[in-house]
Amino acid sequence: MINFIISVSDFQDAITLKNWGLVDAHIEWAEKAVKNGGKVIFEQRYENASADTIMEISTKEDLKNWKNKVSEVIELIEKIKKENG
């Protein structure tokens, strides 16, 4: 069983910078982890302190819900940029 740890800041940056390859890679590895009985662990990392666990995903249903939320955020960002751009 392998857990996949995602830095919340790094993932947010990938979405903000439209680095879709990196976003897709995170999703792909998250799917592999859950499929093989592992967990996806979202961490907020700090320079001078231990990381905080923000969320854990261990089921296919939770993974699906997370992927839907990511898609909604991406669509919202695109909509805002079109309106302001």
N, CA, C and O atoms as CSV, one atom per row, in Angstrom:
chain,resi,resn,atom,element,x,y,z
A,1,MET,N,N,0.851,-1.176,0.000
A,1,MET,CA,C,0.000,0.000,0.000
A,1,MET,C,C,0.896,1.238,0.000
A,1,MET,O,O,1.797,1.372,0.828
A,2,ILE,N,N,0.634,2.115,-0.923
A,2,ILE,CA,C,1.407,3.348,-1.048
A,2,ILE,C,C,0.469,4.540,-0.882
A,2,ILE,O,O,-0.588,4.613,-1.507
A,3,ASN,N,N,0.878,5.461,-0.036
A,3,ASN,CA,C,0.129,6.706,0.122
A,3,ASN,C,C,0.751,7.768,-0.776
A,3,ASN,O,O,1.963,7.786,-0.986
A,4,PHE,N,N,-0.078,8.638,-1.295
A,4,PHE,CA,C,0.375,9.738,-2.136
A,4,PHE,C,C,0.119,11.030,-1.390
A,4,PHE,O,O,-1.021,11.339,-1.043
A,5,ILE,N,N,1.176,11.784,-1.143
A,5,ILE,CA,C,1.056,13.031,-0.388
A,5,ILE,C,C,1.097,14.205,-1.359
A,5,ILE,O,O,2.007,14.323,-2.178
A,6,ILE,N,N,0.091,15.071,-1.250
A,6,ILE,CA,C,-0.010,16.246,-2.097
A,6,ILE,C,C,0.166,17.489,-1.237
A,6,ILE,O,O,-0.522,17.664,-0.231
A,7,SER,N,N,1.089,18.344,-1.640
A,7,SER,CA,C,1.236,19.649,-1.008
A,7,SER,C,C,0.101,20.533,-1.524
A,7,SER,O,O,-0.015,20.765,-2.728
A,8,VAL,N,N,-0.722,21.016,-0.618
A,8,VAL,CA,C,-1.856,21.858,-0.999
A,8,VAL,C,C,-1.366,23.094,-1.754
A,8,VAL,O,O,-1.960,23.470,-2.764
A,9,SER,N,N,-0.308,23.719,-1.288
A,9,SER,CA,C,0.220,24.921,-1.936
A,9,SER,C,C,0.694,24.625,-3.353
A,9,SER,O,O,0.397,25.380,-4.278
A,10,ASP,N,N,1.429,23.530,-3.527
A,10,ASP,CA,C,1.929,23.172,-4.857
A,10,ASP,C,C,0.777,22.878,-5.815
A,10,ASP,O,O,0.818,23.271,-6.981
A,11,PHE,N,N,-0.248,22.187,-5.322
A,11,PHE,CA,C,-1.390,21.847,-6.174
A,11,PHE,C,C,-2.156,23.114,-6.564
A,11,PHE,O,O,-2.558,23.269,-7.717
A,12,GLN,N,N,-2.354,24.010,-5.610
A,12,GLN,CA,C,-3.026,25.278,-5.907
A,12,GLN,C,C,-2.235,26.080,-6.932
A,12,GLN,O,O,-2.810,26.669,-7.847
A,13,ASP,N,N,-0.921,26.099,-6.774
A,13,ASP,CA,C,-0.077,26.820,-7.735
A,13,ASP,C,C,-0.213,26.232,-9.133
A,13,ASP,O,O,-0.286,26.973,-10.114
A,14,ALA,N,N,-0.248,24.912,-9.232
A,14,ALA,CA,C,-0.381,24.264,-10.537
A,14,ALA,C,C,-1.688,24.676,-11.217
A,14,ALA,O,O,-1.710,24.920,-12.423
A,15,ILE,N,N,-2.761,24.753,-10.456
A,15,ILE,CA,C,-4.052,25.169,-11.018
A,15,ILE,C,C,-4.004,26.643,-11.418
A,15,ILE,O,O,-4.424,27.003,-12.518
A,16,THR,N,N,-3.502,27.483,-10.541
A,16,THR,CA,C,-3.443,28.917,-10.812
A,16,THR,C,C,-2.594,29.212,-12.044
A,16,THR,O,O,-2.939,30.084,-12.842
A,17,LEU,N,N,-1.486,28.489,-12.200
A,17,LEU,CA,C,-0.580,28.710,-13.328
A,17,LEU,C,C,-0.973,27.924,-14.576
A,17,LEU,O,O,-0.268,27.942,-15.585
A,18,LYS,N,N,-2.109,27.235,-14.488
A,18,LYS,CA,C,-2.619,26.428,-15.606
A,18,LYS,C,C,-1.615,25.376,-16.069
A,18,LYS,O,O,-1.478,25.114,-17.264
A,19,ASN,N,N,-0.922,24.783,-15.114
A,19,ASN,CA,C,0.014,23.708,-15.417
A,19,ASN,C,C,-0.781,22.397,-15.407
A,19,ASN,O,O,-0.695,21.605,-14.468
A,20,TRP,N,N,-1.559,22.189,-16.481
A,20,TRP,CA,C,-2.498,21.073,-16.525
A,20,TRP,C,C,-1.784,19.728,-16.502
A,20,TRP,O,O,-2.340,18.747,-16.008
A,21,GLY,N,N,-0.572,19.663,-17.024
A,21,GLY,CA,C,0.187,18.414,-16.969
A,21,GLY,C,C,0.451,17.990,-15.538
A,21,GLY,O,O,0.332,16.814,-15.197
A,22,LEU,N,N,0.809,18.953,-14.703
A,22,LEU,CA,C,1.061,18.661,-13.294
A,22,LEU,C,C,-0.233,18.320,-12.559
A,22,LEU,O,O,-0.260,17.410,-11.732
A,23,VAL,N,N,-1.294,19.048,-12.861
A,23,VAL,CA,C,-2.598,18.748,-12.252
A,23,VAL,C,C,-3.022,17.327,-12.625
A,23,VAL,O,O,-3.444,16.556,-11.763
A,24,ASP,N,N,-2.908,16.985,-13.904
A,24,ASP,CA,C,-3.267,15.630,-14.363
A,24,ASP,C,C,-2.412,14.567,-13.690
A,24,ASP,O,O,-2.916,13.502,-13.335
A,25,ALA,N,N,-1.120,14.846,-13.512
A,25,ALA,CA,C,-0.231,13.884,-12.856
A,25,ALA,C,C,-0.651,13.649,-11.407
A,25,ALA,O,O,-0.637,12.514,-10.930
A,26,HIS,N,N,-1.021,14.713,-10.714
A,26,HIS,CA,C,-1.501,14.560,-9.329
A,26,HIS,C,C,-2.750,13.673,-9.295
A,26,HIS,O,O,-2.864,12.780,-8.456
A,27,ILE,N,N,-3.677,13.928,-10.211
A,27,ILE,CA,C,-4.912,13.152,-10.239
A,27,ILE,C,C,-4.617,11.695,-10.581
A,27,ILE,O,O,-5.185,10.787,-9.975
A,28,GLU,N,N,-3.737,11.470,-11.542
A,28,GLU,CA,C,-3.385,10.103,-11.935
A,28,GLU,C,C,-2.761,9.333,-10.771
A,28,GLU,O,O,-3.136,8.189,-10.512
A,29,TRP,N,N,-1.816,9.953,-10.073
A,29,TRP,CA,C,-1.185,9.278,-8.940
A,29,TRP,C,C,-2.163,9.077,-7.786
A,29,TRP,O,O,-2.086,8.075,-7.076
A,30,ALA,N,N,-3.076,10.018,-7.595
A,30,ALA,CA,C,-4.097,9.859,-6.559
A,30,ALA,C,C,-4.982,8.655,-6.875
A,30,ALA,O,O,-5.301,7.864,-5.988
A,31,GLU,N,N,-5.375,8.521,-8.137
A,31,GLU,CA,C,-6.195,7.370,-8.548
A,31,GLU,C,C,-5.452,6.058,-8.319
A,31,GLU,O,O,-6.041,5.087,-7.844
A,32,LYS,N,N,-4.172,6.022,-8.649
A,32,LYS,CA,C,-3.380,4.806,-8.454
A,32,LYS,C,C,-3.271,4.441,-6.982
A,32,LYS,O,O,-3.385,3.272,-6.614
A,33,ALA,N,N,-3.048,5.446,-6.142
A,33,ALA,CA,C,-2.921,5.191,-4.710
A,33,ALA,C,C,-4.192,4.579,-4.142
A,33,ALA,O,O,-4.137,3.570,-3.438
A,34,VAL,N,N,-5.340,5.184,-4.445
A,34,VAL,CA,C,-6.620,4.687,-3.922
A,34,VAL,C,C,-6.936,3.307,-4.500
A,34,VAL,O,O,-7.393,2.420,-3.780
A,35,LYS,N,N,-6.695,3.131,-5.778
A,35,LYS,CA,C,-6.963,1.841,-6.428
A,35,LYS,C,C,-6.171,0.705,-5.771
A,35,LYS,O,O,-6.649,-0.426,-5.682
A,36,ASN,N,N,-4.962,1.018,-5.316
A,36,ASN,CA,C,-4.103,-0.002,-4.714
A,36,ASN,C,C,-4.220,-0.061,-3.194
A,36,ASN,O,O,-3.371,-0.650,-2.525
A,37,GLY,N,N,-5.270,0.549,-2.650
A,37,GLY,CA,C,-5.527,0.450,-1.210
A,37,GLY,C,C,-4.840,1.503,-0.372
A,37,GLY,O,O,-4.890,1.441,0.857
A,38,GLY,N,N,-4.203,2.465,-1.005
A,38,GLY,CA,C,-3.529,3.531,-0.270
A,38,GLY,C,C,-4.428,4.728,-0.055
A,38,GLY,O,O,-5.634,4.681,-0.299
A,39,LYS,N,N,-3.814,5.795,0.405
A,39,LYS,CA,C,-4.545,7.027,0.673
A,39,LYS,C,C,-3.885,8.187,-0.055
A,39,LYS,O,O,-2.699,8.150,-0.382
A,40,VAL,N,N,-4.675,9.203,-0.298
A,40,VAL,CA,C,-4.169,10.483,-0.774
A,40,VAL,C,C,-4.214,11.410,0.435
A,40,VAL,O,O,-5.263,11.613,1.046
A,41,ILE,N,N,-3.062,11.963,0.762
A,41,ILE,CA,C,-2.960,12.815,1.941
A,41,ILE,C,C,-2.611,14.226,1.483
A,41,ILE,O,O,-1.601,14.436,0.811
A,42,PHE,N,N,-3.445,15.183,1.848
A,42,PHE,CA,C,-3.220,16.580,1.500
A,42,PHE,C,C,-2.579,17.268,2.693
A,42,PHE,O,O,-3.116,17.252,3.800
A,43,GLU,N,N,-1.418,17.874,2.450
A,43,GLU,CA,C,-0.687,18.516,3.525
A,43,GLU,C,C,-0.446,19.993,3.236
A,43,GLU,O,O,-0.204,20.394,2.098
A,44,GLN,N,N,-0.521,20.788,4.302
A,44,GLN,CA,C,-0.046,22.165,4.247
A,44,GLN,C,C,1.348,22.125,4.854
A,44,GLN,O,O,1.520,21.737,6.009
A,45,ARG,N,N,2.328,22.523,4.077
A,45,ARG,CA,C,3.719,22.445,4.533
A,45,ARG,C,C,4.226,23.823,4.933
A,45,ARG,O,O,3.839,24.846,4.369
A,46,TYR,N,N,5.108,23.808,5.927
A,46,TYR,CA,C,5.695,25.036,6.462
A,46,TYR,C,C,7.210,24.901,6.475
A,46,TYR,O,O,7.738,23.790,6.529
A,47,GLU,N,N,7.900,26.015,6.427
A,47,GLU,CA,C,9.364,25.977,6.449
A,47,GLU,C,C,9.909,25.674,7.835
A,47,GLU,O,O,10.914,24.973,7.959
A,48,ASN,N,N,9.270,26.186,8.878
A,48,ASN,CA,C,9.817,26.063,10.235
A,48,ASN,C,C,8.936,25.253,11.179
A,48,ASN,O,O,9.027,25.395,12.398
A,49,ALA,N,N,8.084,24.403,10.612
A,49,ALA,CA,C,7.195,23.596,11.453
A,49,ALA,C,C,6.803,22.334,10.697
A,49,ALA,O,O,7.005,22.222,9.488
A,50,SER,N,N,6.251,21.408,11.427
A,50,SER,CA,C,5.789,20.169,10.805
A,50,SER,C,C,4.573,20.444,9.927
A,50,SER,O,O,3.834,21.402,10.152
A,51,ALA,N,N,4.382,19.607,8.944
A,51,ALA,CA,C,3.239,19.734,8.038
A,51,ALA,C,C,1.943,19.397,8.763
A,51,ALA,O,O,1.924,18.573,9.678
A,52,ASP,N,N,0.861,20.045,8.342
A,52,ASP,CA,C,-0.474,19.735,8.841
A,52,ASP,C,C,-1.212,18.928,7.786
A,52,ASP,O,O,-1.193,19.272,6.604
A,53,THR,N,N,-1.863,17.852,8.217
A,53,THR,CA,C,-2.716,17.091,7.309
A,53,THR,C,C,-4.052,17.805,7.210
A,53,THR,O,O,-4.740,18.007,8.211
A,54,ILE,N,N,-4.414,18.188,5.973
A,54,ILE,CA,C,-5.644,18.932,5.733
A,54,ILE,C,C,-6.805,17.978,5.457
A,54,ILE,O,O,-7.927,18.190,5.916
A,55,MET,N,N,-6.506,16.920,4.695
A,55,MET,CA,C,-7.565,15.994,4.276
A,55,MET,C,C,-6.918,14.680,3.848
A,55,MET,O,O,-5.767,14.653,3.412
A,56,GLU,N,N,-7.674,13.594,3.978
A,56,GLU,CA,C,-7.238,12.297,3.475
A,56,GLU,C,C,-8.358,11.686,2.648
A,56,GLU,O,O,-9.533,11.786,3.002
A,57,ILE,N,N,-7.983,11.053,1.546
A,57,ILE,CA,C,-8.928,10.343,0.692
A,57,ILE,C,C,-8.494,8.893,0.618
A,57,ILE,O,O,-7.336,8.596,0.324
A,58,SER,N,N,-9.430,7.985,0.885
A,58,SER,CA,C,-9.077,6.568,0.832
A,58,SER,C,C,-10.102,5.724,0.073
A,58,SER,O,O,-9.909,4.522,-0.104
A,59,THR,N,N,-11.187,6.352,-0.373
A,59,THR,CA,C,-12.212,5.598,-1.099
A,59,THR,C,C,-12.384,6.168,-2.504
A,59,THR,O,O,-12.073,7.331,-2.763
A,60,LYS,N,N,-12.880,5.332,-3.397
A,60,LYS,CA,C,-13.124,5.774,-4.770
A,60,LYS,C,C,-14.182,6.872,-4.813
A,60,LYS,O,O,-14.099,7.784,-5.634
A,61,GLU,N,N,-15.169,6.786,-3.936
A,61,GLU,CA,C,-16.225,7.800,-3.889
A,61,GLU,C,C,-15.663,9.161,-3.467
A,61,GLU,O,O,-15.981,10.185,-4.070
A,62,ASP,N,N,-14.824,9.161,-2.424
A,62,ASP,CA,C,-14.203,10.419,-1.991
A,62,ASP,C,C,-13.288,10.975,-3.078
A,62,ASP,O,O,-13.231,12.188,-3.282
A,63,LEU,N,N,-12.578,10.098,-3.770
A,63,LEU,CA,C,-11.708,10.520,-4.864
A,63,LEU,C,C,-12.522,11.165,-5.983
A,63,LEU,O,O,-12.142,12.203,-6.523
A,64,LYS,N,N,-13.633,10.544,-6.319
A,64,LYS,CA,C,-14.519,11.090,-7.357
A,64,LYS,C,C,-15.025,12.472,-6.956
A,64,LYS,O,O,-15.049,13.390,-7.777
A,65,ASN,N,N,-15.429,12.621,-5.701
A,65,ASN,CA,C,-15.919,13.918,-5.215
A,65,ASN,C,C,-14.824,14.982,-5.279
A,65,ASN,O,O,-15.089,16.121,-5.666
A,66,TRP,N,N,-13.597,14.617,-4.903
A,66,TRP,CA,C,-12.485,15.552,-4.961
A,66,TRP,C,C,-12.206,15.972,-6.401
A,66,TRP,O,O,-12.008,17.155,-6.678
A,67,LYS,N,N,-12.189,15.004,-7.316
A,67,LYS,CA,C,-11.944,15.315,-8.727
A,67,LYS,C,C,-13.022,16.247,-9.270
A,67,LYS,O,O,-12.723,17.148,-10.053
A,68,ASN,N,N,-14.272,16.039,-8.863
A,68,ASN,CA,C,-15.361,16.934,-9.287
A,68,ASN,C,C,-15.145,18.355,-8.763
A,68,ASN,O,O,-15.391,19.325,-9.479
A,69,LYS,N,N,-14.687,18.477,-7.517
A,69,LYS,CA,C,-14.425,19.798,-6.946
A,69,LYS,C,C,-13.286,20.488,-7.693
A,69,LYS,O,O,-13.351,21.688,-7.959
A,70,VAL,N,N,-12.245,19.728,-8.028
A,70,VAL,CA,C,-11.126,20.293,-8.785
A,70,VAL,C,C,-11.630,20.808,-10.131
A,70,VAL,O,O,-11.270,21.907,-10.552
A,71,SER,N,N,-12.453,20.024,-10.797
A,71,SER,CA,C,-13.009,20.433,-12.095
A,71,SER,C,C,-13.839,21.709,-11.964
A,71,SER,O,O,-13.751,22.600,-12.808
A,72,GLU,N,N,-14.637,21.794,-10.913
A,72,GLU,CA,C,-15.456,22.985,-10.686
A,72,GLU,C,C,-14.593,24.221,-10.463
A,72,GLU,O,O,-14.907,25.299,-10.968
A,73,VAL,N,N,-13.512,24.069,-9.712
A,73,VAL,CA,C,-12.611,25.197,-9.452
A,73,VAL,C,C,-11.951,25.654,-10.749
A,73,VAL,O,O,-11.862,26.853,-11.016
A,74,ILE,N,N,-11.493,24.707,-11.547
A,74,ILE,CA,C,-10.851,25.051,-12.816
A,74,ILE,C,C,-11.833,25.785,-13.727
A,74,ILE,O,O,-11.476,26.790,-14.343
A,75,GLU,N,N,-13.062,25.288,-13.814
A,75,GLU,CA,C,-14.079,25.958,-14.637
A,75,GLU,C,C,-14.361,27.366,-14.129
A,75,GLU,O,O,-14.519,28.288,-14.929
A,76,LEU,N,N,-14.425,27.545,-12.823
A,76,LEU,CA,C,-14.679,28.860,-12.239
A,76,LEU,C,C,-13.533,29.825,-12.542
A,76,LEU,O,O,-13.766,30.985,-12.883
A,77,ILE,N,N,-12.305,29.347,-12.416
A,77,ILE,CA,C,-11.135,30.194,-12.724
A,77,ILE,C,C,-11.181,30.632,-14.181
A,77,ILE,O,O,-10.943,31.799,-14.493
A,78,GLU,N,N,-11.486,29.697,-15.067
A,78,GLU,CA,C,-11.560,30.029,-16.492
A,78,GLU,C,C,-12.662,31.061,-16.764
A,78,GLU,O,O,-12.469,31.989,-17.550
A,79,LYS,N,N,-13.804,30.896,-16.118
A,79,LYS,CA,C,-14.926,31.820,-16.289
A,79,LYS,C,C,-14.556,33.226,-15.818
A,79,LYS,O,O,-14.849,34.215,-16.490
A,80,ILE,N,N,-13.916,33.302,-14.669
A,80,ILE,CA,C,-13.508,34.608,-14.114
A,80,ILE,C,C,-12.492,35.281,-15.030
A,80,ILE,O,O,-12.571,36.486,-15.269
A,81,LYS,N,N,-11.550,34.515,-15.534
A,81,LYS,CA,C,-10.532,35.091,-16.413
A,81,LYS,C,C,-11.143,35.593,-17.720
A,81,LYS,O,O,-10.718,36.617,-18.255
A,82,LYS,N,N,-12.135,34.876,-18.229
A,82,LYS,CA,C,-12.802,35.325,-19.462
A,82,LYS,C,C,-13.578,36.614,-19.226
A,82,LYS,O,O,-13.578,37.511,-20.069
A,83,GLU,N,N,-14.236,36.701,-18.077
A,83,GLU,CA,C,-15.016,37.895,-17.745
A,83,GLU,C,C,-14.141,39.112,-17.511
A,83,GLU,O,O,-14.540,40.239,-17.801
A,84,ASN,N,N,-12.936,38.879,-16.983
A,84,ASN,CA,C,-12.047,39.983,-16.649
A,84,ASN,C,C,-10.956,40.211,-17.704
A,84,ASN,O,O,-10.174,41.156,-17.603
A,85,GLY,N,N,-10.915,39.357,-18.691
A,85,GLY,CA,C,-9.798,39.409,-19.593
A,85,GLY,C,C,-9.965,40.046,-20.863
A,85,GLY,O,O,-9.023,40.103,-21.653
